[in-house]
Amino acid sequence: MTTKETFFELCLSFPEVEQKPHFERTAFKVKGKRIFASYLESENSANMFLPVLDQMTFSEYEGGNIYRVPNKWGDQGWTTFELDTVPEKLVLDALNTAYNHVVKPHKK
């Protein structure tokens, strides 16, 4: 399980990350770049921006508690993590992947 406090702490541990409101969510963005993760308090869930191949890999874990966002955002790599059931280590691995996906240039 990953709590809200732990998730925020993990997100903010990466260099140059700022926390901002984003509709009903809290977004975590690398300064000068885009959002790499967001948090929805009402569901204790997070969406992370992953490369599509990583999205597929992460989605194989945790009995359906990690899954592609069901719309065009999911097609781009946005992936939902139900934090009540996903271990902190796996969340940190995914955040690292999402952060690097935003920070480092990548091919589309």
C-alpha positions as a LaTeX table, in Angstrom:
\begin{tabular}{lrrr}
\hline
Residue & $x$ (\AA) & $y$ (\AA) & $z$ (\AA) \\
\hline
Met1 & 0.00 & 0.00 & 0.00 \\
Thr2 & 1.10 & 3.53 & $-0.76$ \\
Thr3 & $-0.39$ & 6.43 & 1.17 \\
Lys4 & $-1.02$ & 9.93 & $-0.14$ \\
Glu5 & 1.81 & 11.28 & 2.02 \\
Thr6 & 4.26 & 8.69 & 0.74 \\
Phe7 & 3.24 & 9.26 & $-2.88$ \\
Phe8 & 3.74 & 13.03 & $-2.55$ \\
Glu9 & 7.10 & 12.50 & $-0.84$ \\
Leu10 & 8.25 & 10.15 & $-3.61$ \\
Cys11 & 7.16 & 12.55 & $-6.38$ \\
Leu12 & 8.83 & 15.53 & $-4.75$ \\
Ser13 & 12.09 & 13.62 & $-4.22$ \\
Phe14 & 12.94 & 13.97 & $-7.92$ \\
Pro15 & 14.92 & 17.04 & $-9.03$ \\
Glu16 & 13.03 & 20.17 & $-10.13$ \\
Val17 & 9.54 & 18.79 & $-9.45$ \\
Glu18 & 6.74 & 21.13 & $-8.54$ \\
Gln19 & 3.33 & 20.26 & $-7.13$ \\
Lys20 & 0.31 & 22.04 & $-8.66$ \\
Pro21 & $-3.47$ & 21.65 & $-8.68$ \\
His22 & $-4.79$ & 20.06 & $-11.88$ \\
Phe23 & $-8.60$ & 19.91 & $-12.02$ \\
Glu24 & $-9.64$ & 17.50 & $-9.22$ \\
Arg25 & $-6.10$ & 16.11 & $-9.01$ \\
Thr26 & $-2.72$ & 17.16 & $-7.68$ \\
Ala27 & $-0.16$ & 17.16 & $-10.48$ \\
Phe28 & 3.60 & 16.67 & $-10.29$ \\
Lys29 & 5.49 & 18.40 & $-13.06$ \\
Val30 & 9.15 & 18.79 & $-13.90$ \\
Lys31 & 9.89 & 22.53 & $-14.16$ \\
Gly32 & 9.87 & 23.61 & $-17.79$ \\
Lys33 & 8.50 & 20.26 & $-18.90$ \\
Arg34 & 5.24 & 18.37 & $-18.54$ \\
Ile35 & 3.34 & 16.48 & $-15.88$ \\
Phe36 & 4.72 & 13.02 & $-15.13$ \\
Ala37 & 2.24 & 11.99 & $-12.41$ \\
Ser38 & $-1.01$ & 13.08 & $-10.81$ \\
Tyr39 & $-2.89$ & 12.07 & $-7.68$ \\
Leu40 & $-6.64$ & 11.69 & $-7.08$ \\
Glu41 & $-7.35$ & 11.84 & $-3.36$ \\
Ser42 & $-10.94$ & 10.54 & $-3.51$ \\
Glu43 & $-9.67$ & 7.20 & $-4.85$ \\
Asn44 & $-6.10$ & 7.18 & $-3.52$ \\
Ser45 & $-4.98$ & 6.57 & $-7.08$ \\
Ala46 & $-2.29$ & 7.99 & $-9.30$ \\
Asn47 & $-1.91$ & 8.40 & $-13.03$ \\
Met48 & 1.61 & 8.23 & $-14.42$ \\
Phe49 & 2.91 & 9.05 & $-17.89$ \\
Leu50 & 4.83 & 5.97 & $-19.06$ \\
Pro51 & 6.27 & 4.86 & $-22.37$ \\
Val52 & 3.65 & 2.53 & $-23.88$ \\
Leu53 & 5.88 & $-0.56$ & $-23.59$ \\
Asp54 & 6.45 & 0.17 & $-19.90$ \\
Gln55 & 2.72 & 0.76 & $-19.49$ \\
Met56 & 2.10 & $-2.76$ & $-20.78$ \\
Thr57 & 4.75 & $-4.22$ & $-18.46$ \\
Phe58 & 3.53 & $-2.46$ & $-15.31$ \\
Ser59 & $-0.06$ & $-3.42$ & $-16.15$ \\
Glu60 & 0.86 & $-7.10$ & $-15.83$ \\
Tyr61 & 1.40 & $-6.67$ & $-12.06$ \\
Glu62 & $-0.87$ & $-6.39$ & $-9.05$ \\
Gly63 & $-3.96$ & $-8.26$ & $-10.25$ \\
Gly64 & $-5.53$ & $-5.53$ & $-12.34$ \\
Asn65 & $-4.74$ & $-2.65$ & $-9.98$ \\
Ile66 & $-2.45$ & $-1.04$ & $-12.56$ \\
Tyr67 & $-4.13$ & $-0.32$ & $-15.88$ \\
Arg68 & $-4.18$ & 1.93 & $-18.92$ \\
Val69 & $-6.35$ & 5.06 & $-18.57$ \\
Pro70 & $-9.41$ & 4.15 & $-20.69$ \\
Asn71 & $-9.31$ & 6.93 & $-23.30$ \\
Lys72 & $-6.93$ & 8.74 & $-25.65$ \\
Trp73 & $-4.68$ & 9.57 & $-22.68$ \\
Gly74 & $-4.20$ & 5.85 & $-22.09$ \\
Asp75 & $-3.13$ & 5.44 & $-25.72$ \\
Gln76 & $-0.34$ & 7.93 & $-24.99$ \\
Gly77 & 0.93 & 5.97 & $-21.97$ \\
Trp78 & $-1.08$ & 7.37 & $-19.05$ \\
Thr79 & $-1.50$ & 4.56 & $-16.56$ \\
Thr80 & $-3.60$ & 4.34 & $-13.37$ \\
Phe81 & $-2.17$ & 2.88 & $-10.15$ \\
Glu82 & $-4.60$ & 2.02 & $-7.35$ \\
Leu83 & $-2.32$ & 2.97 & $-4.48$ \\
Asp84 & $-4.22$ & 1.08 & $-1.76$ \\
Thr85 & $-3.01$ & $-2.16$ & $-3.33$ \\
Val86 & 0.23 & $-1.36$ & $-5.15$ \\
Pro87 & 3.48 & $-1.74$ & $-3.14$ \\
Glu88 & 5.59 & 1.37 & $-2.59$ \\
Lys89 & 8.61 & $-0.16$ & $-4.36$ \\
Leu90 & 6.57 & $-0.71$ & $-7.53$ \\
Val91 & 5.17 & 2.83 & $-7.31$ \\
Leu92 & 8.70 & 4.22 & $-6.99$ \\
Asp93 & 9.87 & 2.18 & $-10.01$ \\
Ala94 & 6.96 & 3.55 & $-12.06$ \\
Leu95 & 7.57 & 7.13 & $-10.90$ \\
Asn96 & 11.22 & 6.82 & $-11.88$ \\
Thr97 & 10.19 & 5.59 & $-15.32$ \\
Ala98 & 7.60 & 8.38 & $-15.72$ \\
Tyr99 & 10.01 & 11.07 & $-14.53$ \\
Asn100 & 12.73 & 9.93 & $-16.92$ \\
His101 & 10.20 & 9.71 & $-19.76$ \\
Val102 & 9.47 & 13.42 & $-19.29$ \\
Val103 & 13.02 & 14.59 & $-18.58$ \\
Lys104 & 14.93 & 12.70 & $-21.23$ \\
Pro105 & 14.19 & 13.08 & $-24.93$ \\
His106 & 12.34 & 10.10 & $-26.35$ \\
Lys107 & 11.08 & 8.97 & $-29.71$ \\
Lys108 & 7.36 & 9.07 & $-30.40$ \\
\hline
\end{tabular}
